[in-house]
Amino acid sequence: MYMRRFGLKMRFANRFAGGRIRRRLVLLLGAVALGMLAAGGDAGRAFAQAAASRAPDVPYEPTPHKVVAQMLRLAQVREGDVVYDLGCGDGRIVIAAVKEYGARGVCVDIDPQRIRESRVNATAAGVMERIRFLEQDLFATEIREATVVMLFLWPEVNLKLRPKLWQELRPGTRVISYIHDMGDWTPQQTITVQGRAGERRIYLWTIGSPQVR
Ligand SMILES: C[S@@+](CC[C@H](N)C(=O)[O-])C[C@H]1O[C@@H](n2cnc3c(N)ncnc32)[C@H](O)[C@@H]1O
């Protein structure tokens, strides 16, 4: 009798103790899981921040197609050229250079949406395989290979870009900018075109010429 009671007590005690341990284990695991979730959330956020680029320096505004044609003519784009558009938007300048003149091209834009559009447009134009698409900051882009660089940015961004153009581009490379000049880099040629909101200018410089320093 005593032994039976003792056995029952032990079983109860074991179960009770087991229940407590289980509860503690569950609580502990819960805390660990919550901790991991929190850490995972932070890690996820940090990862997302690292993956996402910074905001564009200039908002998107496409160059009118007629003006694109004039920019390409001013640059005298030809077969064998490698045309970079630094901040390419929907890719229209590079796509036209490849399609109309047989050049190769590189579309650079920090905005993933613009790069997606560029790819879709290049595919529709049948020139996808002659264009590289770089979703990245133009200031962190290797541009040595370019023979023509197209710009439609802002005045201060042009000025900030000048040393990079001067250091990385080879002599003879043409730089074209729609609307904005390059401070005291005297353009080799300027033409006036009809922009969306009236008359605008397109500027041409050639790397290695005395005006470009
Ligand atoms: C005024 S739009 C010109 C678009 C195109 N070049 C055209 O003429 O139709 C400027 C483009 O530059 C891109 N952009 C701005 N800052 C940039 C940066 N730091 N790196 C790469 N792209 C940038 C914007 O996302 C936008 O698509």
PDBQT file of the ligand as one rigid body, heavy atoms in Angstrom, charges set to zero:
ROOT
HETATM    1  C1  LIG A 301      16.265  62.939 -66.504  1.00  0.00    +0.000 C 
HETATM    2  S1  LIG A 301      16.275  61.160 -66.507  1.00  0.00    +0.000 S 
HETATM    3  C2  LIG A 301      17.035  60.834 -68.097  1.00  0.00    +0.000 C 
HETATM    4  C3  LIG A 301      16.635  59.472 -68.663  1.00  0.00    +0.000 C 
HETATM    5  C4  LIG A 301      17.267  59.129 -70.018  1.00  0.00    +0.000 C 
HETATM    6  N1  LIG A 301      18.685  59.340 -70.023  1.00  0.00    +0.000 N 
HETATM    7  C5  LIG A 301      16.671  59.972 -71.109  1.00  0.00    +0.000 C 
HETATM    8  O1  LIG A 301      17.335  60.938 -71.508  1.00  0.00    +0.000 OA
HETATM    9  O2  LIG A 301      15.548  59.679 -71.539  1.00  0.00    +0.000 OA
HETATM   10  C6  LIG A 301      17.572  60.832 -65.326  1.00  0.00    +0.000 C 
HETATM   11  C7  LIG A 301      17.762  59.338 -65.004  1.00  0.00    +0.000 C 
HETATM   12  O3  LIG A 301      18.934  59.214 -64.213  1.00  0.00    +0.000 OA
HETATM   13  C8  LIG A 301      18.714  58.194 -63.232  1.00  0.00    +0.000 C 
HETATM   14  N2  LIG A 301      19.649  58.470 -62.137  1.00  0.00    +0.000 N 
HETATM   15  C9  LIG A 301      19.643  59.503 -61.279  1.00  0.00    +0.000 A 
HETATM   16  N3  LIG A 301      20.687  59.449 -60.432  1.00  0.00    +0.000 NA
HETATM   17  C10 LIG A 301      21.391  58.340 -60.775  1.00  0.00    +0.000 A 
HETATM   18  C11 LIG A 301      22.583  57.746 -60.284  1.00  0.00    +0.000 A 
HETATM   19  N4  LIG A 301      23.276  58.266 -59.265  1.00  0.00    +0.000 N 
HETATM   20  N5  LIG A 301      23.020  56.614 -60.882  1.00  0.00    +0.000 NA
HETATM   21  C12 LIG A 301      22.331  56.062 -61.910  1.00  0.00    +0.000 A 
HETATM   22  N6  LIG A 301      21.184  56.576 -62.414  1.00  0.00    +0.000 NA
HETATM   23  C13 LIG A 301      20.724  57.710 -61.861  1.00  0.00    +0.000 A 
HETATM   24  C14 LIG A 301      17.263  58.355 -62.860  1.00  0.00    +0.000 C 
HETATM   25  O4  LIG A 301      16.757  57.168 -62.280  1.00  0.00    +0.000 OA
HETATM   26  C15 LIG A 301      16.636  58.695 -64.215  1.00  0.00    +0.000 C 
HETATM   27  O5  LIG A 301      16.201  57.537 -64.869  1.00  0.00    +0.000 OA
ENDROOT
TORSDOF 0
